[in-house]
Amino acid sequence: MTPSELLARLRLPVVAAPMFLASGPELVIAASRAGIIGSFPTPNCRTVAELDAWLTQITAALGTGTDAPPWAMNLITHSTNTRLGDDLEMVAKHRPPVVITALGSPRPVVDVVHAYGGIVLADVVSLKLARKAADAGADGLVCVSSGAGGHTGHLSPLPFIAAVRESFDGLVCVGGGVATGAGIAGAVAAGADLVYMGTRFLATPESIAVQGHKQMVVDSSIDDLVVSAAITGTAASWLRASLTAVGLDPDGSAPVSRDYSSEVSNIRRWKDTWAAGQGLENIDAIETTADIVERLALEYGQAWDRVARLANTR
């Protein structure tokens, strides 16, 4: 599958972004069936056996032919992920159409994914990292910008897209606070091929996030978010109330280590520290993934109609 073929198979140029402790098989399947790219991060599976089961469930539901809805698997390629080799074996076995790398170079996965014709996207938070990922063979770059939930970026989306487009002609995906069809249209007009939307799909029945997390996303506003590196050692966007509820200082500076490869975790606070992006401002109810995509498609069309009307008046 080529990047252009991938885009042609989508109703909307959207990736339901992989969310820690929120994205699971049901959300992946629902998103891809609705016409966007569903995805999940492998750390949500505590064992390789569980990962194998999730991938089997997804491929059984979506199929594996050329007409099957595309979906994505997100791999942590940082050195702290001691399970990376086992995860790559699962990639080779189940052949996800898209593999997204995070917190490290895409180089370890490129040969495996390209061998079966898949596409590699790499999360990047700076122009320097974007160039490195492109040089490592990534087919596309996910420009994680300010406003993104979870591990977030510091660059504004529009200048980030423009800077990457100066030297990269592959797929460009951008994430950071987009939660409406108009936002998707704006990103595409600015040069993006795809838009990352995580928080928008967190408060859905298909999400595996706990009910308290979903409801806090519905009830919160942008002012209830805090960006802190004190939790994982990397800047991330959190719901402030969830941090204080477990006794963490949202404004602290001492990072607490997280083991992404651990098969067993008895640290309850990771289940109760909840991430979200600035797109939560547009979420006021728990809705199905299908209904959200339907509304996004309507808003997307309305946004382009508005642009066309404005263009015709000039």
N, C-alpha and C positions, 0 to 999 in steps of 0.2 A: 504494500500500500504506500503510495506516494503522499506527501503532504497535501497536494491538491485533491487527491482522491478522498483523503480523510475529511477535508472541509466540505466536499460535495455531499458527503453522507450525513451531514448534520442539519437539523432544522434550524438551530441557532448556533453561532460560533462560541460556544460556552463549554467550559470544563467545570463540573461540580467538583471543586478542589478537594484533594485528600485531607481529611481532618482527623487529628489524633483523638481517639476515643469517641468519634462521631460517625465516621464513614465506615460502612460495612457492606456486605453483599446486597442487602435489600435496597440500599440507597444507590449503589452502583447500577443495579439492574433497572430500577425505576427511572433513574436519570437517563440512561442510555436508551431505554425504550421510549422515553419522551422526546428524544431527538437531540440530546446533548451528550457530552462525554462524562460518564460516571467514573469515579476513581476512589481508591482507598490507599492508605499507607500501610506497609507491611508490619510496622510495630504494633498495629491494632491486633495482630495475631500473636499470641504469646508463645506459640510453638510453631515449628515448621509443619507439623501434622495439621494444625489448625489452618495454616496458610494454604496448604494443599486442598483442604476441604472447602475453603472459601473460593479458591480459584475453580475448583470443580463445579461448585454451585453456580458461579457466574457464567462459565462457558456453557453449562447445560441449559441455562435460561436464555442466553443471548445468541448462542450458536457460534460457529467458527468459520462460516463461509464468507465469501466476498461481499455478501449482502447483509451480514450480521452487523448490528449496531456496534460502533467502536466504544471501547472502554480503556481504562488506564490503571496501572499499578505503580505505586510510588515507593521507591527504594531509598533508604538512607545509605549513602555511600561514604559517610564519615568513618574514620578508623575505629571509632567506638562501637560500631555495629559489627560485632564478631560473627554474626550470623549471615553476613552478606553472601558468602559462598553458597550456603544452603538456599538462600533466597534466589540466587541466580539459577540454581538447578530447577527451582520451581518456575522461573521465567522460561527457561528452555523447554520445560515439560508442557506448560499451558499456553505459551505464546500470546501473552497479552498484546493487543494491537499497538498500544502506546505504553512506554515505560517512562516515568518521570523520576529523575534523580534529585536528591536534596541533601544539603549539608555536606557536599563533597563533589569531587569531579565525576562527570558521567563516564569517564574513560573505562572503568571496570565493566560497564554493562553494554557498551556500544557494539562490540563484536558479537556478543550473544544475541542481542535484539536484531541487529542487521542481518544475522545469518538466516533468520526466518522471515525477513521482510518487514519487521516492525519499525516503529518510529520512536526515537529517544528525544525527550524534552528534558531540559536541565533548569532547575530553580537557580536564579541568580539575583543578587541584591545590589550589584554594582557593575559598572561598565568593565572594570578589570576582570571580574569573575565571568562576565558575559563573554569576553574575548577568550578567556581560558577554556570555557565550556565549548565554544565554537571550534577552537583549535583541537579539542579532544574528540570531536566528531559528532557532537549533538546536532540533531536535525532541527531542533527548535529551542528557544529560550523562553523560560517563564520569568518575566520581569516582576519579581515580588516587590511591590512598592509600598510607600507609606499608606496606612489605612487598612492593610491586610491583617487578618486575624492570625493567631498563632505566631510562629516565627515570621516577623514582619520585615519590611524594608524601610529605608530612610529617604529614598528618592521619590519625587512626585511622578505619577504615572506618565503624563504626557511628555515631559522632557526625557524620561527614561526611554520611552518608545522611540522618540526621535534620535536619541544618541545611539541606540542599538541599530537602528535602521541605516545609519551612516556607513556601517561596515558589515552588516549581516543581512543576507537575503533569504534566510530560512524562515521557518515558522516563528512568529513572535506572539507570545501569550502574555497578557498583563493582568495582574491582580492587585487589588488595593481599594476596598470600599465600594466596589460596584455591586449594586443590588437591584437595579432596574433595567428595563429594556433600553431606555434612553442612554443609560450609562454604557451599555454594550455598544450601541450605535456610535457613541462618542469615541470609545476606544478604537473601534474599527476605522472610523474616519481619521483618527490620528495615526493609523498605520499598523494597528494590531490585527492579527489573524484570528486570535482566540482571546477569550476573557475568562479568567479564573474567578469563580464565585463559590466561596466556601460557606460563610456565615448564612447566606440566603437559604441554604439547604440544610442548615443545622436543626432548625425548628420544624422538622417534618416527622411524620409517623415512621418513615423508613430509616431515619437516623438512629444509630445506636447510642447517641448521647443520652445521659440520664434525664429524667423529666425535669429535674430542678434546673439543669443547664438550659434546656429548651425554653423553659418559662422565663428564666432570667434574661435570655436573649430577647424574648418578646417584650418584657417589661422595662428593659434598659434603653438608654440613649448613648450617644457618642460621649457625653460627659462622664459616663460611668466606666469608661475604659482607661487602662493605664498601660503604657509600654514600659516593660522592665526586663532586664537581663538577670535579675536576682533569682529567678526560678530555675532556669536551665543553663544559664551562662551565655545565652544568646538572646538578643532583643526580641521580645514577643509581646503581643497585644492581649491583655487579660481583662476579664471582668473583675473590677476592683473588689466588689463585694465578695466574690468567691475566694479571693486570697485572704482577706481579713477574717473570713469565716473559719479558716483552718489555721489561723494564727501566724500567717506569713505577713511580712511587712512589704506592701506594694512598692514602697519607695526605697527599700533596702538595696544594698549593693553586693552582698555576699551570695554568690550563686550556690544553689543546691544541686548536686550532681544527679543526673538521670541516666540510667542504663537502658539504652534502646534495645539491647539484645537479650535482656534478662527474661528467662522463661517464667519466672515467678516474681511477683511484686507484692510485698506486704506493706508498702507505703501507701496508705489510703489517700494521702493528700493529692496524689496525682489524679485520682478519680474525681477529686473535689475542687481542683484548681481549673477553672474554665476559661477557655480562650474565646475571643470573638473579634471581628473586624468592624470597621466603621459602617459597613452596610447594615448593621442591626437597626439603624435609625428607621429603615423602611420596612421593618418586620413587626407586625402587630397581631399575629395569630399563628398558631401551628397549623400548617396546611400541607396537603400532599405534594410530592414532587411534581406530579403531572399537572396539578393546578397552578403551581408556581411557574412552570415552563410555559403553560398556556398564556398566563398573564404577561410574562416576559416577551413572548412572541408578539402579542398585541401591542405592548409598549414599544417594542423595537420597530414595528411597522409604522406606528404613529410618529416616532422620532424621525424616521427617514422622510415621511410625508411632510413634516414640519420643515425639515431642511430644504426639501424641494420647493415648498411654497416660498420660503425666504429667498431662495436662490432666484426664483422667478420674479421677485419684486425688485431685484437689483439691476 
